Amino acid sequence: IFVVLMLVTPAIPQDEDYHDFADQRDLFLGIPNTLNVLSNIPFLFVGLAGLILCHYKNYFRLCSQGELWSWTLFYAGVTAVGVGSSYYHLYPNDATLVWDRLPV
């Protein structure tokens, strides 16, 4: 039912003021919205560290294959949040907003 509703319902427009951030300074290497972009780096580091540790832990066979895939999917999602949200905050508009929301 939800899929049918999504297909027949018209798109809901996003207010353009949504992309107007309070801090729009270029503080480091000319990166637009520098603090908004850099604030997503911890998601990237935690996601990558989780992926590495998850597979390192499985090297010693301490978790089952089901657990390994579950944690891998979780940490891949955390990594994707870091990448997608950084990309959106670098160029905030309707086209890049999907990459911010998709991993969530």
C-alpha atoms as one frame of an Amber mdcrd trajectory, in Angstrom:
protein
   0.000   0.000   0.000   2.827   2.402   0.866   4.589   1.770  -2.438   1.401
   2.565  -4.360   0.904   5.731  -2.298   4.480   6.812  -3.041   3.933   6.284
  -6.758   0.640   8.177  -7.000   1.398  11.008  -4.571   3.061  14.086  -6.096
   6.483  15.113  -4.822   6.531  17.373  -1.778   8.775  20.352  -2.526  11.593
  21.179  -0.114  11.689  24.793   1.079  14.849  26.448  -0.299  15.511  28.082
   3.090  16.234  24.579   4.390  19.637  24.772   2.702  20.496  28.155   4.251
  22.867  27.267   7.091  23.778  29.613   9.914  27.516  29.032   9.480  28.484
  29.424   5.829  32.129  30.318   6.303  34.972  28.913   4.210  37.502  28.356
   6.989  39.816  25.667   5.661  41.190  25.191   2.126  38.209  27.024   0.644
  35.735  24.297   1.682  32.225  25.816   1.638  30.332  25.428   4.943  33.557
  24.109   6.454  32.317  23.281   9.954  29.190  21.559   8.626  31.286  19.395
   6.303  34.007  18.580   8.839  31.498  17.718  11.578  30.677  14.547   9.611
  34.224  13.206   9.708  33.648  11.354  13.025  30.909   9.296  11.323  33.410
   8.306   8.664  36.124   7.366  11.167  33.779   5.428  13.455  32.262   3.578
  10.501  35.623   2.615   9.043  37.039   1.638  12.443  33.960  -0.478  13.098
  34.307  -2.245   9.754  37.979  -2.950  10.357  37.492  -4.161  13.928  34.454
  -6.229  13.006  36.368  -8.165  10.383  39.516  -8.348  12.506  37.433  -9.818
  15.328  35.973 -12.356  12.938  39.513 -13.392  11.991  39.591 -15.147  15.365
  36.095 -16.583  14.744  34.577 -14.791  17.750  31.234 -14.093  16.064  28.911
 -15.970  13.743  28.449 -15.144  10.064  25.031 -13.614  10.843  26.555 -11.307
  13.431  29.383 -10.408  11.084  26.987  -9.381   8.296  24.776  -7.452  10.715
  27.673  -5.432  12.104  29.122  -4.957   8.625  25.822  -3.510   7.390  25.571
  -1.252  10.442  29.086   0.159  10.124  28.730   0.527   6.359  25.639   2.642
   7.065  27.545   4.796   9.570  30.306   5.289   6.987  27.725   6.185   4.327
  26.200   8.793   6.664  29.608  10.453   6.966  30.178  10.514   3.208  26.628
  11.455   2.176  26.159  14.163   4.762  29.556  15.699   3.997  28.696  15.784
   0.299  25.352  17.454   0.983  26.835  20.069   3.307  29.573  20.797   0.772
  26.973  21.699  -1.900  23.602  22.087  -0.121  20.753  21.827  -2.620  17.824
  19.564  -3.428  19.915  17.269  -5.652  22.506  16.504  -2.943  19.960  16.307
  -0.114  19.093  12.756  -1.134  22.669  11.667  -0.330  22.322  13.138   3.150
  19.054  11.332   3.862  19.589   8.049   2.012  21.991   6.366   4.473  19.848
   7.349   7.441
